[in-house]
Amino acid sequence: MPQPQPLSASHIGSFAYLTVKDRLPVILTRVVDYLYREKDSLGNNYGKAAREDCKKVIGRCSQLKNEMQTNKDLLPLQAHPDPSYPYDDANIWNRYLENYIRVTGVAPKWFTAPWLYVECYMYTRIHESLYLCNVLKDFDPFMDQKRNALIDSKEAIEALAVHVLSLCGRISTFSQEQLKQHVIKLIEISLWGNRCDLSISGGADKSQDSDVLLLLDKLQSKILVNNSESLWQLLVALPEDQRDIVLVLDNAGFELVTDLCLLAFLTEAGFVTSLTVHPKIRPWFVSDTTHSDLTWTIEKLRETGGSAGVLASKWQSYISNGRWKIVNNKFWTLCHDFADMKEIDPELYSQLSKSSLIIFKGDLNYRKLTGDLDWPTTTSLEHTLRGFCPAPVLAIRTAKGGPVVGLAPGVSERTAAVTHDWNISGEYGMIQLCTFS
């Protein structure tokens, strides 16, 4: 099968086009409005120089918005001013830019270059506008939105925590079939947690305000590919000394809690002996989880108390005793898709190759797994990975944009007849396992 073209905003009316035309400018406007509104508060918290930094970031983001809306060339990035900063990747981005020009003969523009590239580039430029500052160089302009999304989901989080603690306390009484059903339900909860995505809403509220446990049966028909049974078979077949799981995170807030609940149960049940969690190293796609988001979430829930607090203390104990490790890597915030990992970051690829299972959450990870190419929906997931095969891959996402692959013939047509925007609405989900066997 010939490799399809990358999705891009060059197709007027496509979701990529509407993203670059409408959604990305809204996100930039929200950053500008937030900094303008909070500049005095930030000045009080960070010192007088923070007010000047706010003005600089507002100017840079406003300029970025103008470049986008007038379809200007994408520009090289400036290196991080601190030469000891371990995650400076401006040179990687600039090499990509140079190679794009060399291969295509033209400079990349917002509405013609690959959508994955330009969207990642926007968030990198937002980060650049901050790291060039004196005081606000480490500031996260999406922090309040992410924290509010967690706080506003407190009732749903508490209900889920009560359930998970109850399960953990009764693991020894479960039959193998009961254990399987509980694992599958928690995977489905993690799947539907992925609907809470602030970048899709342009930063508007996307909290979870209901008990997701009560929705699972109704949502069952919305799972277009469900490889949970195959995943269970993989988990039970893992040797006791080879139960090393990797989780590449997506959104903070309620989704992060659902992911950690799933992993806590797998850990308590003995399916995970070692877990490596990969957050993002910078503010990314509005609601993506950074290291500080992860640690804040655990501490916030511990302070809140209740069952959520007890469960968060359990997560903290896993981290403190080294059973769960948090690893930062700049590859996750590059524009490269995962088929490039072996060349761009062979050390990361080698580390992933030692794992028993890699769980990728959310749309952006799915887009990077598949190269964000315009694949037919019946293309197998393994084919779209294009050689990325360090270990078995589990992709869990609700469809909110980008490719959808691995569907049986006729599924996309039948789904579209019911919901015309099924592949961007977040109403439909996929639990897809690729074992390369």
Sequence and secondary structure as in RCSB ss.txt:
>XXXX:A:sequence
MPQPQPLSASHIGSFAYLTVKDRLPVILTRVVDYLYREKDSLGNNYGKAAREDCKKVIGRCSQLKNEMQTNKDLL
PLQAHPDPSYPYDDANIWNRYLENYIRVTGVAPKWFTAPWLYVECYMYTRIHESLYLCNVLKDFDPFMDQKRNAL
IDSKEAIEALAVHVLSLCGRISTFSQEQLKQHVIKLIEISLWGNRCDLSISGGADKSQDSDVLLLLDKLQSKILV
NNSESLWQLLVALPEDQRDIVLVLDNAGFELVTDLCLLAFLTEAGFVTSLTVHPKIRPWFVSDTTHSDLTWTIEK
LRETGGSAGVLASKWQSYISNGRWKIVNNKFWTLCHDFADMKEIDPELYSQLSKSSLIIFKGDLNYRKLTGDLDW
PTTTSLEHTLRGFCPAPVLAIRTAKGGPVVGLAPGVSERTAAVTHDWNISGEYGMIQLCTFS
>XXXX:A:secstr
     B BTTSTTSHHHHIIIIIHHHHHHHHHHHHHHHHHHHHHHH THHHHHHHHHHHHHHHHHHHHHTT B  
     S TT TT  HHHHHHHHHHHHHHHSS  BTTTSBHHHHHHHHHHHHHHHHHTSSSSTT  TTHHHHHHHH
HTTHHHHHHHHHHHHHHHHTGGG  HHHHHHHHHHHHHHHHHHTT  TTTTTT      S GGGGHHHHGGGEEE
E HHHHHHHHHHS TT  EEEEE  BSTHHHHHHHHHHHHHHHTTS SEEEEE BSS  TTTB BHHHHHHHHHH
HHHH HHHHHHHHHHHHHHHTTSEEE   GGGGSS  GGGHHHH HHHHHHHHT SEEEEEHHHHHHHHHTTB  
 TTS HHHHTTT  SS EEEEEE SSS      TTHHHHHHHH TTTTTSS  EEEEEE   
